[in-house]
Amino acid sequence: MTKSIARNLLIVAGTDVVLIAGSWYCANLLRFNFYIPEEHMGSVIRFLPMMLAAKIVLFYLFDLYRGMWRYTGLYDLLNIIKAVSAGSLVVVALISFTHGFDGLARATLIIDWGLTLFLIAGSRVGIRLFSWLGLKDGLSRFGLLDLLKFRRMKKSQARLLLILGAGDCGEKIYREIRENGRLRYEVAGFLDDDPEKIGKMIHSVNVFGGINNLPAMVAKLRIEEILIAIPSAPAGQMRHILDQCKATGLPFKTVPSMGELIDGKVTVKAIRDVDYRDLLGREVVRLEEERIGAYLKNARVLVTGAGGSIGSELCRQICRFHPERLVLFERAESALTGTLKNAEEPVTRNGCIL
């Protein structure tokens, strides 16, 4: 365990000790209307070490000290509920077997469970909020008075983005844009053809309407860039979306299909320009390059129609496998000249004579 990890563990565990002790004391205050009788104060102090030891051990066993709390999510909150509940049950069992409940108000145990859950979960969510707001970076570079000014400046430099698709993919993209301070984007809204989503909000951002409203919304919201976040869209729908995007004259990109991503995880890094594969409605064919290379290497190959789009691309791909000679045949001399210009060198390409 490195020094930084050990230090962070001690800080988090120490904070939990303070919160657990405070929760136990406040639970007794609430039970007795903010005045703890002297005869009960002894029980409060006597049970505190047992409560601290049991809960800290349970928190450790439930991996509460292994989480990266700046990424706190619903799973982490569910784990906190389990850990706090298990800790409270263990405390009740220990008290019943060692001391009994004489001199102890049982309601304090229930109040203590609720306060502990609130404080422990709140501390983790606070770390997540601290990280999300960028306060750590902001405070390290600016003073407190300059922090809000810095965030406004950062927001003013962002490009306004409109996301097409208000599903899981669009929501994940929005979260990454919002949480990654290095991405100079601000999501202005969503568009989706699902009537049940129109008029709703995703993380306080509106779903304004269907895809057909794209030109009007671009003008209304002063959008600067468009992102297509519908990886499962069929070819016909994708062509319609692209027509709408082209009509706006703005730059637009898309998120790859789920088959192109590992475990279906969508990230901003996976965003790319729209390609022909998006219009085909099928996965890209993976060639058996070893077999093709064995067939073409050191061979003399003739390509007819070499000046067309298919023929010229075919020539470029064949050159990758190092044939001895590649003969280009084309009736139109101008088209053939264009194919030759696309070669890396005027006469040869990858060692192949054209």
Stockholm file with secondary structure:
# STOCKHOLM 1.0

chainA/1-354         MTKSIARNLLIVAGTDVVLIAGSWYCANLLRFNFYIPEEHMGSVIRFLPMMLAAKIVLFYLFDLYRGMWRYTGLYDLLNIIKAVSAGSLVVVALISFTHGFDGLARATLIIDWGLTLFLIAGSRVGIRLFSWLGLKDGLSRFGLLDLLKFRRMKKSQARLLLILGAGDCGEKIYREIRENGRLRYEVAGFLDDDPEKIGKMIHSVNVFGGINNLPAMVAKLRIEEILIAIPSAPAGQMRHILDQCKATGLPFKTVPSMGELIDGKVTVKAIRDVDYRDLLGREVVRLEEERIGAYLKNARVLVTGAGGSIGSELCRQICRFHPERLVLFERAESALTGTLKNAEEPVTRNGCIL
#=GR chainA/1-354 SS CCHHHHHHHHHHHHHHHHHHHHHHHHHHHHHTTTCCCHHHHHHHHHHHHHHHHHHHHHHHHTTTTSSCGGGCCHHHHHHHHHHHHHHHHHHHHHHHHHTCSTTCCTHHHHHHHHHHHHHHHHHHHHHHHHHHTTHHHHHHHSCHHHHHHHHHHHHHTSEEEEEECCSHHHHHHHHHHHHCTTSCEEEEEEECSCTTTTTCEETTEEEEECGGGHHHHHHHHTCCEEEECCTTCCHHHHHHHHHHHHHHTCCEEECCCGGGSGGGCCCGGGCEECCTHHHHTSCCCCCCHHHHHHHHTTCEEEEETTTSHHHHHHHHHHHTTCCSEEEEECSCHHHHHHHHHTSSSSSEETTEEC
#=GC SS_cons         CCHHHHHHHHHHHHHHHHHHHHHHHHHHHHHTTTCCCHHHHHHHHHHHHHHHHHHHHHHHHTTTTSSCGGGCCHHHHHHHHHHHHHHHHHHHHHHHHHTCSTTCCTHHHHHHHHHHHHHHHHHHHHHHHHHHTTHHHHHHHSCHHHHHHHHHHHHHTSEEEEEECCSHHHHHHHHHHHHCTTSCEEEEEEECSCTTTTTCEETTEEEEECGGGHHHHHHHHTCCEEEECCTTCCHHHHHHHHHHHHHHTCCEEECCCGGGSGGGCCCGGGCEECCTHHHHTSCCCCCCHHHHHHHHTTCEEEEETTTSHHHHHHHHHHHTTCCSEEEEECSCHHHHHHHHHTSSSSSEETTEEC
//
